[in-house]
């Protein structure tokens, strides 16, 4: 059957004008921090967050006081989540092996995985203090072996958010700043008189934070270009409408522009979704946000079979994909475009976002077509090296000399020819003929 769209979301082109406005604002802020440093940070923090402490960096005593203010259960919960994230990151790190191999007689090639020297981690605040983002970025960077990890989070209700600061501290952050927004990203990426710049910026954030990372990319590395959170539920007639809608709205509450879609082969399920959405919105505390996201960006897509569902899911390439079908692992075996997959009704996106151990910083806006999410390998540079004996140089030099001549790279050719004269006894190169001595 032809794919049927029972509900479609807003066209992405409608956001172009808003994106242009964000780009302009961010460019001005980055320029201000670059030219005026700490003075700009202080003015911007006062303007946007009404926050101008003596120092944006929290002292060890301030951090400990915030940790001590938390209930014991909260501390235990944070540590449990970080244990899961750390454990999986360590498993990932162990899978990354250095290699060294003799590929030809006398030719040794290898690569080493080297952690970047410094990373700046942004942990969002605002309406939702994203405590879990501290685990995902700081813990993972430290498992990778990054020597200096700094972390910024905005003030929340007039000061540092205790649980977020505790998470940063337990995760191993070397410097913790209560500083938010574009100014925080600028401080970490550009540097000021009191904040040394980092080599890489990671972590989610609003449109302004994402745009700041985009504009700084190249000067520094980044994890990925992040857009609004996305969720896709793939369901057949074995799924129940309550669970489908809970899991859709559970991600739609992130923001008013968060896409939530369901792809199904069940017309009965598809047609039951709108009424169930309305029922749950009446009792959801974040309905003011989730309702707008569903209204503007929600989709219901009816397909004829699971192959059509797979093809449509790969076309969307969403960040989070839940599989609520009779044979959920079929999609694991056959899908290619997703940020993270949640297989079967027993799991859900919230587990991945908060506690289960996989990373929640994931590709959006179709980027899952070409990248995965944040993981320990993102903090590593895979750097190659070569070592050649005289025998190997004589062997490779012949091929290199001729190939450089084809490309008319005469200086390159002379690099090879010099080795041929030294190690192969060949009279070849500038001012010489290719003849054995």
N, C-alpha and C positions, 0 to 999 in steps of 0.2 A: 504494500500500500504506500501511497505518497505520505510523506511526513506532514502532520497537521499541527499547526500552532494554535492552541486554544487561547493562549495569552502570550504576548510578546512585550519585551521591555523597550525602553527608550533607545532611540538611535544614538550611538556613541558620538556621532558628529554634532549632536546638540550640545555637547560639553566643550567644544573647541573654544568658544568665546571665553568661558570661565577659565580654561587652561591658560589662555593667553594672558589674562589678568594676573593669574598666579605667577607666571613666568616673570612678568615685569616687576612685581613686588619683591620676589625673591632676589632678582638681580640687584636691585637697589640695596637690600639688606646685606647681601654678601659683599658688595662694594664698600658699604659703610664699615663693616667689621674689618675688612682688609686694610682700609685706610686709617681707621681710628682705634682699632683694637679693643681693649678693655672698656674704654669710655663708651664706645658704641654698644657693647654688650650690656652695660649698666642702663643706658637709656632705653634700649629695646626691651630689656626685661621689665623695666618699670612700665613701659608703654603697653606691652602685651600681657604681662602676668602680674603687674602691680607687686613686683618682687625685686628688692634691692638690698640684699644682705651685705654685711661687711665683706664676706668672701663667698663666692658661689661654690667654691670647693668646701666640702664638709670635712671637719677634722675627725680624727679617730674617736675623740670623746663625743662629738655630736652623733656620729654613726652608732656608737655603742648605746647612747641614750635612746635613740630611736629603736634600736633592736630590743632594748630592755622594756620599752613601752608596750610591746606586742604581747598578746596572750600566748601562752606556751603552745597551745594547739596550732596557732598560725605559724609559729616558728617551725614546729615539727612538720607541718604540711609543706612549707616552702622547702625544707631540707629533703623531704621525700621526693618532691617533684624534681629537684636538682640532682638527686641521686639517679633518677631514671634518665634524665637528659645526659648526665655525665657518663653513665654506663654505656648508653648507645653510642655516644660520641667516641668513647674509647674503643668500642668495637669497630667503628668506622675507621678510626686512626690506625688500628692494627691491620686493617685490610690494605692500607697504602704502603707498599713495600718499595724501598730503594732497590735499584737494579744496577748491575754491572756485568757486562758480557763481552767476550771476545767475538766480534762479528766476522772478522777476517783475520788471517794470520798477522799478528802484531798490531791489530786495531781493537782498542778497548773503548766501548761506549757505555755510558751509564746515566742515570738520573737520581737526583736527591730531592726529597720533599723538605723544603725549608720554610718554617713559619715566618710570616711578615713580622716586622719589628714592633709595630704599634698599631692598635685598633681603637677606634672610637665607637662606642655602642650607644645608640639612642633608644631610650625606653619611654614610650609615650605615656602621657598623663591625661589631662583633660577630663572628659566625662568618665572615662574608664581608666583608672590607674593600671597599666598593663604589667603587673608584677611578673607574669610569666615570660615577658620579653627579656627580662634580665637573665633568666636561665638560658634562653635560646642563644643569646649572643655571647655573653660573658663566659659562661661555663664552656661553651664550645670553643671559643677562642683560646681559653686557658688549656683545654685538652690538646689543642693543636700545638701548644708551646709558645704562644705569643708572649714576649717578655713584658710588654706594657699594654695594659687594657684599661682605658678610661671609660667612664659611663656618665651620661647626662640624662636627667629626667626633670620635667617641669615641676614647679610647686603645685600642690594640690590643697585647695581650701586654706591658702595662706601660708603654706610651709611645706617642707619635705614630706612626702608620703612614706610613713614608717615602714610599711610592708615592702614597698619597692626598694627603699634604701637597704633594708635587711637582705633582700634577695641579691642586690648588687654586691653587698659585703660578703655574704656566704658564697657567692659565685666566684669571688676572687678578684674583684675590680681593684686596680692599683690606685686609681683616683676616682672619687665620686663627686659629681657636681649637681647641685640643684639649679638647673638652667634648662630652659625649654625652647622649642620652636626652631625657626631658621637660625636664630642667633647661636643656639647650642651646636647645630650642625656646622655653622661657619667657624665657631671657636675650635672645634675638633679637626676640621678639615683645613683651615687656613692658619689657625694659631693666633695668639695674642701675646701681650707682654707676660702674662702669667700662665697661659695654657699652651704647652708645646703641641704643635700639630701632629696628627696621626697619618699613617700610611694608608689606612683603609677605614671606611665608614660603613657601619651595618645597623640594621634595626628598622622596624616599621615606623610609620608616622602618618600625619595627615597629608593633604595634597601639597602643602608648603614645604614640609620636611622632605617629601619625596622629590619635589622639584629642586630643592637645595642640593640633595645628593646627585641629582642628574646634572646640575650645572657644575658641580665640583668633580664629576667623574673625569678621569684623565689626569688631573692633578693628584687625585687619590683614587684608590680602588673602592668599589662598593660591592655589596652582596648582590643586589639586583634592583631593577626599577619596579617599585611596588605601587600598585593602584589599590582601589577599594577591595575589601575582602569579598570573595566569591564562594558560593556553594552550589553544587549540582548534586541532586539526588537521582540516581538511576533505579527505577522500581518496576517490578512486574506485578501480577495480580496476587502474589504472595505477600506483598507489603500492605501495611495498614495505614490508613490516611492520617491517623493521629501522629504516628511516629514520623511520617514524611513531613508533615507540617511543623512539628516541633523542631525538626532538624533544619528546615528551611528558615524559620523565624529566628532560631538560635544563632544564625549567622547574619541574618538581615539586620539584627539589632546593632551591628557594628557601626552602621552609618546610613544616612538616607540615600546614598548612592551605591549601596552594596548589592550586587546582583545575586539573585537566588532563583534557581531553575530546577525543574523536575522533568526528566525524560522517562516516559513510561509506555509500555505496551497495553496497559489496562485503561480502556475508556472509562470504566466505572470509577477507578481511582482518580483519573484526571478530572472528571466532572465533579467529584466530591471535594476536591481541594479548595475551591473558592469559599464554600460555606464553612469548612473547617478552619481556614485562615481567619475568617471573620469571628468565629467562636473563640479561637485562641487569643486573638488580638484584644478581646474584651477583658482578658485577665492577665495579659503580659505586661509587667511594669515598664518595659521599654517599648511599648506599642507606638509611642509617638515617633520613634525612629523607624522601627521595623515596618510599620504600616506604609510609610512613605517609600521605603526601599522596595517593598513588594509591589506597591502601586506603580512605581516608575520603572523598576528594573526586573520584576518578577516574570518568569516564563513557565508555561506549561506546554510541553511538546509531546505529541502522541506519535508513536512509531509502530511499524508492523511487526517487527521481530527484534531479537537482541542484536543482530548484526546492524540493523538500522540504528538502534540505540547507541551501539559502540561508535559507529561512524559519526553520528551527531555529537556525541560526547567528545570525540577527538577533534571535531571541528571547533567546538566551543573552547576546548583546552582550559578548563577552569582550574582554579587554585585548589579547592577541596572537592573531592568527588566521593560520595557515599554510594555503596552498592547494596541495595535492598532487593535482592532477587533470589530465586531458588538455587542458582549455581553462581554465587558471587565471584569465585576465583576465576571463572571464565573471563571476566573483565580484566583481572590482573594479568592473565596470560595474553590478552589480545589488545588491550588499550595501549596507546603510546603517548598521549598528551594529557598529563595531569600533574598538578603540583604534589598532592598527596592523596592516596587512596585509602578509604575506610571501608573495610570488607565485612559485610554482614550486619544484621540489626544489633548485635551485641556491642559494637563500637560506634563511635560518632566523632564529629569534628571537635567537639569540646574536649574530649580526651587528648587529642593531638595538640590542641591549642594550649592546654594547661599542664598536663601531668604525665602523659604516657611514655615520653622519652624521645620521640621523633621531633624534628624542629618545626616550629610553626611559621617561620619566615619563608614564604613560598611565592612562586611566580604568579602574577595576575595578568589580566589584559592580553591573554593569548601567549604569554611568554613561555608557558609550559611546552610550547612546540619546540623550543630550543634550549631550555635550561631546567634544571631541578631547583630545589630551594637551598637555603643556607645549611651547610653541614661543615664538618671539621675540615674537609678538603678545600673549602673556600678560603680558609685562612693560611693555606699552604701554597708556596710557589714550587712547581715541579720544574727543577732546573737541570739541564743536561750538561754533561762534560765528556771530553774526549781525551784519550792518551794513545799515542802511536809510537811504535818502535821504528828503528831505521828500516827494517824489512817492510813494515806496514806502510811507511811513508813512501818508499820506492814503488810499492804496488798501487797505492791510491793516487800518487802524484801523476802517473801517466794518464789516468782517466781525467783527473782534474785539469791538467794542462790542456788537453784536447777540448774539453767541454768549455773552458774559459775562452779559448780561441774562437769557438763557434759563436759565443756571445760577445766577442770583441772586448772582453775585460782583460786588458793586457797587464795591468797591475796584479790582478788576481792570478793570472797565468804565471807571472814571475814568482809568486809565492810558491807555487808548485814546482816550477822549474829549478828554483834554488835548492829545494830538497832533493830533486832528481840529480843535480850536479853533486851535492854533498853525499847523498846516501846510496845512489845507484851508479855513480861514475859516469853519468850521461853528460855529454857536451850539448846542452840544450838551453834555449832561452834567448835573452837579449844579446845580440851580437854573436850568437853561436848557432851552430847547426845541430840538428838532432842526430848525433852519431856517437857510438860508443867510443870511449877513449882507448 
